[in-house]
Amino acid sequence: MAEKFANIIIDISHEKVDRTFQYKIPEYLEEQIFAGIRVWAPFGMGNHLRQGYVVEVTDQAEYDIEKMKAIEGIVPGSVTAESRLIQLAWWMRERYGSTMNQALKTVLPVKKTMKAVEKKTLVCLLEKEELEKELQEALRKHFKARARVLSLFSAEKRISYEKALKMGNITGAVLKPLLEKNILALESEIQYRNPVGSQREKAENICLNQEQQAAADAFAKDYKAGQRNTYLLYGITGSGKTEVYMEMMDLVLKTGKQVIVLIPEIALTFQTVIRFYNRFGQKIAIVNSRLSQGERFDQFERARKGEAQIMIGPRSALFTPFPQVGLIVIDEEQEGAYKSETAPRYDAREAALARARMEGASVVLGSATPSVESFEKAASGAYKLLRLRNRAKKESVLAKVWVADMREELKAGNKTVFSRQLQKLLEETLQKREQAILFLNRRGYSSFISCRSCGEAIKCPNCDVSLTSHKDGKMRCHYCGHEEPLPEKCPSCGSPYIAGFGTGTQKVEEITKKMFPAARVLRMDMDTTSGKKGHEEILSAFRSGEADILIGTQMIVKGHDFPNVTLVGALAADMSLHAPDFRAGERTFQLLTQAAGRAGRDSRPGYVVIQTYLPEHYAIQTAAVQDYEAFFAQERAYRRLLHYPPFCGVVAVAVAAADQQILESAASELAEEAKLQSEMWKNLREQRQGFEIEIMGPVQASVYKVNNLYRKILYIKNENYDILIKIRTKLEVCAEKAQWRQDVQLQWDVS
């Protein structure tokens, strides 16, 4: 039987958690040692026993076994909040292929203790007559500084230490005798910063409608029966999902457990948070990317010490060190922001399910436009489906939608960015003193080539994704490597009106001001929101009626509630359809449906104009009628036909190097190893059902050179995720032994 070893962190609070020490695992402890458990281990010259966390169990010895020390025992009650987070890090390392160090630094984000805000108060311990005697005594002895301090307490018994310093010009030498003689006392209290501040509004008396109550009751019935399930709360925009979350959260809190609420950063606004804060008050802690390191530390400390029972934040909030998590809520679960772009490239939805299994917690995924993967699991029964079919406000109905064919607009001589229908509705909206949102669908997508006459974008013949235009005059597919020269005429209709597509929010703002000079216009994009409170300042100004038109990218249509907005214009609605990504149709549908959901949320009717060159595309058509299930049926068929998730898994291996020759060598070697592993699996029983392992690439990344690094990507597809993980592990071993390893950066991405 092979000997087992444990890599252990001795001091988990240290900033550099990458320093681990390897110990032998005694045979009698082998079945009890796992990642996350606390153990006693001899440490240092005197072999004093110290507590440490096991972060990895392995059969690979890192140095001479004869000189290696052994674990002495397991710490009683050793499974703590940190233990579970380390277990989660181990799961992430295995699932997503990062190093254990990278995973640890992700799940233990607060490693460096920041100085907390300390509130000091000086308290006079004497009665009024006694204080007067001490004051006169100080004056008689010419202790002017002491007398000045004592006189501060003539009117009040408690004074802020900072205030006393300013008013009395106090030094430590003056205070010391007063404290020693018990004339004054210095009280000190750690104050944790609350990003919500004191702006709590009057708590709403929420009364759930029949649909909302049915969803909350279904969850409560299961939870009280000890069932810890995963739920998909599928409700149209404005159906009141947040109120259902809060009802579920209230139940879980009453059992003494804690709740984590994940909200995409883009939707994590003051308006969103205050709704939770109004109901739960100081039980809430908040994290987001705009908090300082000290503020983030404060919030995690409140959770660790039991001073907060709810953590609200983006994907990093998942790693809150709560002792007993009972519920994890993931709002807008379809958002791409839940997928990390740095190693480990984890999906917060999958990681939440893993943590819930470890904690014995329930998970609620909520969305008006669920991801195809989540809805497929709900349809198959893997998740429990809870539906909200109607808007929460009785007088509120879904907006009326027009689809403007921009090809027809061009034929009619309209060369502006606004269709005639949108221009007409904008004029009417401004006349009625209502508000409008102009949404430009262009965030984060590469340049593509499309025809202004027929609306067709040039696609890869192999992958059904748009070819990306490059400065060298060629178009390339970033999935299979197919390339072809930029044509002079449209391959579909022969029109010469073919070019790269793109415009920006700044240009739209200029055109809007020129066409509607009396309108007050706000623009919200990366340029206008660079400050710490940039997002909230713009949104607050628009919400309070300081502007008539808000222009922006997807950040303005996610989760906001503007009662006076009655018109939404989706400009370049089909731009995201041409992204070199198999999820392009899904993201387009989601964005347009979310955008349409911003109009008419109050009693006044709402109107939406979707401007497109591809009005016949199913993502556009189903978004126009806000029919998710019709979209899902067509997208599901497309995914199954082309072997994409949820019907198969995809592992992307990103290879980067400063030297192109080394990059070619490394990418080719990894591709050969992948093909070798594929051949080994072909005749095994697991492969009899479904399709064979597909190897695509290596191909150039969508941006080939970044920061002087050249990049290529290798894709591996199969319906069996376990096989993909095993192949990825073999590639990791291959890379570790390769001569080029020190000159190449590798990143693994599992979809």
N, C-alpha and C positions, 0 to 999 in steps of 0.2 A: 504494500500500500504506500503510495507516494506521500512524502512528508508535506505538511501544509505550513504556510507562513502568513503572518499578519503584518500589514503595514499600518503603523499607528501614529496618530498625532498626539503628542504629550500635552501640549498647551493649545487648546482650541481657540483661546481668546487672542492669540498672537496674530499680528497682521499678516505674517508670512505663513499661511497655512500649508504651503507646499513642502515644509520640512517634515518628512515622515521618517520613522525608524522601523526597521524590520525585526520581528521577533518570531521564534519558533512557536507553533501551537502544540501544546502537549496532547498526546493521543486522547486522553480522557476528556479534553475540552473541545475536540474538533467539531462535534455536532452542535455545540453551544455558541461557537464564535461566528459572528456575521458582521457585515458592515453596519456601523452605527452603535454597536454595543460598547459599553465602557468596561475597561479591564484594569487590573493592577499589573504594572510592568516595572522591572528593575531599571533604574535610570541613573546615569552619572557615574562618577568614579566610585562612590560608596555603595552603588547598587541600591539606593533608597527606592522604596516602592512609590511609584507615582501613578495617578490616574491618567488614562489615555483613551482616545476613541479609535476603535478599529475602523479604518477607511477602506481597506481592501483585503480580501483573502485570496491567496495565490499559491501555486505550486512551484513558482520560479524563485529560487534563492538569489538575492542580489549580491551576497558576498559569502565568505567561508562559513559553512554551517557549524563547524566546530567552535567558532568564536562567537556565534550568535546566541543571545540570551533568549530565554523562554518566558512566555506569559505566566504570571503567578496565579491569577484567578480572575473571576468576574466580580465587578462591583455590584452589591445588592441594589435592587431598584434602579438598574443601570439604563433602562430605556427612557430617555428624556426627550424633550422637544428637539434638542440638537441631535440626539441619536436618530430620530426619525428623519430629520433633514439629511443626515449623512447616508442613511439607507436610500433616501430619494436620490442623492447624488450618485450613489452606486448604480441605481437603476438607470439614471440618465446617461452615465458613462457607458453602460452596456447597450442601451437603446440607440444612442446618437453618436457613439464613437469618438467622444472627446477623451482627453486625459482625465484622470481622477482629480487632478489639481484644478483643471478648468471647471469641472462639475462642482467641486467643493466651493470654489470662489463664487459660483453662481448661487448656490443655495445658502451659503453663509455670507451674505453680502455685507453685514455689519461686523467688521473685525477690529476696527480701530476705535477705541473709546474716545469719544469727543467730550469736551468739557460741557456739562449740562448747565443750564441757566440756574443760578442759585439766588433765591430771594432771601435777603437778610433783613431782620427787623429788630430795632432796639426797643426794649420794653422797660418802663420804669416800675420797679418793684415796691416803691414807697408810697404811702398815703400822702395826701396833699400837704398836711402839716409837717410830716417828716421830710418831705422834699424841700419845703421852704427853709427848714433848719439847715439842711445840707447846703443849700444855695447860699444862705447867709454866712455859713462857716467858710465856704470857698472864697467868698468876697472878702471876709475878714483876713484870710491868710494870703490874699492877693493871688489866688489860683484862678486867674481870669479865664483861661481856656476851659477849666472844669466848670466854672460858673456859667459860661456860655452854653455848655452842653446841657447842664441841669435846667437852665431856663427854657430850653426847647420843650420840656415836658410839663410846663405850667398849664398848658391848655389841653394836651392829649397825652395818654399814657403809652401809645405805640406810635413809633415813627420809623419810616423806611430808612434803612441804613444809608442808602445813597442820598436821600434827602437830608439826613442829619449831617453827612459829610459836607454837603454844599452849604447848609445854613450855619453850621457851627464851626467850620474849618477845623475838624477834629483830626487828631493823629492817634496812632495806636498807643502811644505813651500816655495820652490823656485818658483814653478809654479803659486801659488796663486796671487801674486802681478802682474805678467805679464798678467794673465787672467783678473784681475780687472781693469787694466789700458788699456785694449783692445789692447795690443801689440800682444798677441796670443789669439786664440780661440780654444776650444776643441770640435770637432765634434764627435758625437757618432751615430753609426748605428748598428741595430741588423742584424746579418748575419745568415741566415738559411743554415744549412748544406745541400748540395745536394749530395747524394750518387753516382750519375753519375759522378760528378766532372766536369772538363772542357774538357773531352775527347770526344768532339763532332767532328764527321767526316763531310766531305762534304755531304750536303743533296743530296739524290738520286733523280733523275728525274724519278719518277715511272710512267709507262704507263700500265694501266690495260689491260689485254687481254679481249676478248669478254665475256667469262664466268664471270670473276671478275666484269666487268662493269655492266653486267646484274644483278648480285646480289646487287651491290651497288645502282643501279638505282631503283630496287624494294623497297629497304629500303627507299630511298630518296622520292619516290613517296608517300609512306604511311606516312612518317614523316611530309612532307609538307602539307599533307591533314589532319593532326591532329590525325592520327591513331597511337596508341602506342601499338605495338604488341610484341609478343615473337617470335624470329626467330631461327631456327636451321640452321647454316651454315655448311653443310656437304660437305667436300672436301677431296680428297685423300691426302696422305702425299706429301708435296711439291707443293700443288696446289695454294698457295699464299693467304691463309686466312688472314694473318696479314695485307697485303696491302688492302684487302677489309675492315677490321676493321678500318684502318686509314682513309679510304675514308668516312665511316659512321661517325667516330668521328669528322672529319673536318666539316661535315655538321651540327652536333649538336652544336659544339663550336661556329659556326657562328650565332646561334640563342641565344647566351648568356648563354647557360646552360653548365653543367659540365659532365664529363665522368669518370666512374670507370672501370678499366680493371683488371679483376682477372686472374692471371696466377698461376698454381700450383707452390709451393715453389721449387720443384725439377727442374722446367724448367725456373725459374726466374733468368736467368743469365745475365751478362753484355751484351753479344751478343744480347740477346732478347730485353733488355731495350733500347740499343743504337739505334735500328731501329725506335722505337717510338721517342726517343730523337732527332734523326736527323731531323725528320719532325716537331716536336712540340716544341723543345727547352725547355726554362724555364717554359713553361706551365705545365711541368710534375713534379709530386712529386712521390716518391717511398718509399714503406715500405716493409720490409722483416724481418725474424726472426734474421738475423745477425746484424741488426742495434742496437745500444745501445738505452736505454730508452730516452736519450736526443735527439738522431737523429730521433727517431720515433716521439717525441714531435714536433720537428722542422717541419717535413713533414706535420703533421696534422694541425699545426698552419698556415703553408703556405696555405693549403686548406681552413681553416676557415676564413682567412683574404682575400681570393680572389687572392692570389699571385700565385696560381696554379689552373689550370682548369681540369687537368687529374691526377688521382691517379692510380698508377700501383702497384699491390702487390698480395699476397695470400689472403685467405678468409677474413682475418681481415681488408683488404682494403675496404671491403663492407661497413664498418661503418665510412667511411670518412665523416666529418661534412660539406659537401658541401651544400650550400643553395638551389640550384636548379639542381638536377641530371636529365639529359636528356637521358642518355644511360648507360647501364651496359653491358659490354662485359665479357663473361666467356670463356676463351680459354681452350682447352683440357677439355671440360665440363665433360667428362667421368671419370675424375680422382677421386680416393677415397680420396685424400687430401682435397677435398671440404667438407668432412664430419668431424665435430669436434669430437674428442675422449673424451672430457671433458664436463661436464654439463654447459650450455645446449648443448646437442648433436645435434646441428643444421646442416642442409645441406645448404651450401652457395647458391646452385642453387635455392632451395625453398625460402630461405630468400631474395635472390635477386629479385625474382618475387614479394614477398610481399612488399619490399621497392619500387619497380617500380610502383606497384599499388598505393601506398601512394603518390609517387612523380609525377605520371603521366609521367613515363619514359618508354622507350623501352628496351628490353633485347635481346641480341644476344648470343646464345650458339654456340660455334664452336668446331668441332672435325672431325678427319678422321675416328674415330671409336666411334660414339655416344653411350651413355648409352642406354640400351634397353628401359628404361622408357621414355627418351627424343625422341627416334625415333618412339616409339609407339604414342606419342602425336603428332608428326609431321605427321605420317601416318593417324591419325584420324582427322587432321585439327585443333587441339588445338594450335599447333605452325605452323608458316609459314616456309616451307622448301625451302632453297636456296642451290643449288648444284654447286659444282666445280668438274667436272669429270676428268680433265686433269691437269698435272703438269704445273706450271707457266712458267718454262723455256722450250722452244720449243724442245731443243735437249735432254732434260732429260726425261727418261722413267722409269717405275717401274722396280725394280731389278728382275733378274731371281732367282727363289727359288728352292732349292733341299730340300726334306725331307729325312733325314737319319734315318733309322730304327736301333736303337741301339741294338735291339735283334739280328738282322742279323750280326751286327758288332761283337757281343760277340761270335756268332756261328763261325765267320770267324777267331776268335782268337785275335781280336783287343780289348784289355782291357783298353785302354787309354780313357781319357775324350774327345778326338777328333776323329770323324769319319774319314774314309779314304778320303772322299770327302773334308772335311774341311781342313785336313792336306795338300792335294794337292793344294787347292785354296790359303791357307796361304802362301805356298812356292811361288806360282806364283805372289801373291800380293806383297810380299817382293822383289822379283826380279824386278818387275816393279816400285819399289819405291813408291808404293801407301800404303794407310793405311787400317787397319782392326780394327773392334770392336768385342770383345768377350763378350757376354752378358750372365750372369748367372741368370736364372730366379728363384730366391729363396728368395726374400726379404719378411720377415714378415709372413712366413707360418710355422705351426706346423709340427712336424715329422710325417710321414705317412709310412705305410708298403706297399711295392710293390714287384712284382716278376720280376726278371731279365730275366726270360725265356719268359714269355708271356706278360709282361708289365702291368698286371692288378694290381690295388691297391685294397685293401680290403675295401669294403664299407658297410655302415649301411643298413640293409635290409628294413628299414622304411623310410629313408630320402634321399637316393641317394647322400650322401656326404661321404667322406672318413672317416674311423675310425682313431682316433688319438692314437698313441702309448704312453703309460705311463711307468714310471720306475718300476711299480709294476708288469709288464709283461702282463697287460691287454690293450685291445683296446676299446675305448669308442667313442660314438657319442655325440657330444656336442649340439645336437638339441633335441633329445628325451631321452637320457640317456641309450640307448642300449649299452651293453658291452659284450665282449667275450675274451677268452684267446688268446694270440699270438700263431698262428699255427706254426708247424714245417715245413709244406709243403704248397705250394700254393693251395688254395681251387679250383682254376680254372683248373690248368694243372698238379698238383702234383709235381712240381719242388721243389727241396730243396733250390734253389737260391732265398730265400725270406728274406728280411731284410729292415731295415729303409733306407730311401734314403736321401742323402745329401752330398754336398761338398761345399767348400767355395772359395771365390775369391783369397785368399792368396795361397791356394793349386793350383788353376788354374794358377796363376802367376808363381809358382815354376815349374810346368810342362811345361809351355810355354817357359820359359827361357832355360830349359833343352833341349827341342826339337828344338828350334830355337835360338841358342846361340848368333847369330849376331844381332838379333832383339832388338830394343830398346822398352822396355815394361813399360807402366804406369798402375797403379792400382788405381781405384777410388771407395772407399767404406767409411763406417763410420769411419774406423781407419785412412784413409789417408786424410780425409777432416774435421778433428776436428777443425782446425784453422778458424778464421773469414773469410779468403779469400781462404780457402782450395779448394773449388769447382772450383772457377774461375782460380786459379793458374794452376791446373791440366788441365782443359779444354783449357786454353790459350796455355799451352805448347804443347798439342796435336794438336791444330788448327794450330800452327805455325810450325809444322813439327818436333818437338823435340823428338817425339816417333813414332814408327811404328805400335804398337798394344796397344789399350786401353782396359783394362779388368775392368768390374764392374757389378753392379746389375742394377735395372731399372733406376737409376738416370742418366745413360749414354745414354739412348735411348729416352729421352723425350724432344722433341722440339729443339734439337741441329742440326746445319747445318755445317757439315764438308765436304767441296768440294772434298778433296782428299781421302775420305773413299769410297772404292769400294767393301769391303767385310764385312759382318756381320755374325758372328756365334752365334746362340742361343743355349747355352748349357743347358741341362736339361729342354727343352722347356715345358715338360708336368708337371713339378713339381707343378706349381700353380693349375693344374687341380685337384689335390688331397687335396686341402685345404678344411677344414670342413665349407664350405660357398656355398650357392646356386649360388653366382655370380662367382664361380671359372672358369667356361667355358668362361664367358664374359671377365674376367680379363686376362685370358690366350690369347684369341684372340686379345684383345687390345694391350697387351704387345708385342706379336709377330709381329703384323702389324706395330706398332710404330717402333720396332727394324728394320724390313725390310725396313722401310721408310728412314733409315739413309744411306743406300747404294745407290751410283750412283745418287746423287742429282745434280751433275754437268753434263758435256757432256760425261764423260766416263761411260761405262756400269757398273751396280752394280750386285753383287752376294750375295745370302743369303743361309746359311745352317741351317735348323731347325733340331736339334737332339732330338729324342723322342723315348720312348718305346711304345707310343700309336699313331702311324701314321694314324690310321683309325678314330680317334676322329674328330668330325665335327669342333671343334674349331681349330685343327691343319690343317685340310684340307682346310678350308675356309681362314685361315690366309696365307697359302702357296700361294693361288691365289689372296689374298687381296680382297676377295669378301665379303664386309660387309653385303650386303642384303641377301646373301645365309646363312650367319651365323645367322642373325637376324631372319630369318624364322624358323630355327630349334630351336634357343634359346627361341623364343616366344612360340612355341608349348610346350616346356619343362616347361616354367614358368606357362603357363595356366593349364597344366595337374597337376602340383604339388602345385598350389595355392601360387605362389610367385609374388612379384611386377613385372610388373605394374598392375597385375590383382587382387591383394589384398594388404592389408597393413599388416605390422608386427610390433607389439609393443614388445620390449624386456625389461623385468624388471630385472635389475642386482641387486642382493642382496648380501651384504658383511658384515661380522661380524668377530670379533676376536675369538668368542666362537662358536664352531661348533653346540652345542645344541641350542643356541639362533638363529643361522643361519637356522637350520632345522625348528624351530618353526615359524620364520618370513616367510620363503619361503613357508611353508605349508599353513599358514594363508592367504597369498596373493593369492595362487593358489585356495584355497577354495572360496575366495571372487570373483575371476575371474570366477570360474565355476558358482557361484550364479548369477553373472551379465549376464553370457552367457544364463542361463536358462530364465532369465527375458526377454531377447531380442528374444527368439526363436519364439514366436507366434505373434510378432509385424509385421506390414506391411512391414517394411524395410527389413525383412529377407526372404520375399517370393521370391525375385530374388537373385540367387547366392547361395553360400554354407553357412553352419552354422559356427558359431564362433568356431575356433579350439583353444584348450588350450594344450600346450605341456610343459612338465616339472612340477616342476623345476628340472634342471639338473646341474651338475657341469660345471663351466666355463672351457674353454680350458686350462687355467692355474688355477688350483683350489685354490692355496694359493699364495698370493702376499703380500709382506711386512707384514707378520703375519696376513693377513686377508683371511678368507675362502670365496669363492664366488660361488653363484648359479644363474642361469638365468631361468626366466619364459617367454615363448613365447605365444603371443596371435595373431591369424590371422583372418582377415575378409576382404572382398572386400570393405566394407563401412568404410572409414577413420573416419567419424563422430562418428560412434558407438565405434570404437577403442579408440578415444579420450575421450569419455564419460566413458568408462570402466576404462581407465587409471586414470581419475579424481576420480572415486569411490575408486580405489585402493590407491590413495594419501590420501583420507579422512580416509580410513581404517588404513593406516600406521600411520597417525598423532594421532589416538586414541589408538594405540596399546601400551602395556606395554613395548615392546622391542624397541620402536622407538629410544631412545637415544643410544642404543647399536648397531644399524644397519645403514649401509649406503645404500641408494637406488639411482639407476641411471636409467633413462628412455631413451629408444632409439626407435625412430619411423622411419620405412623404408617404 
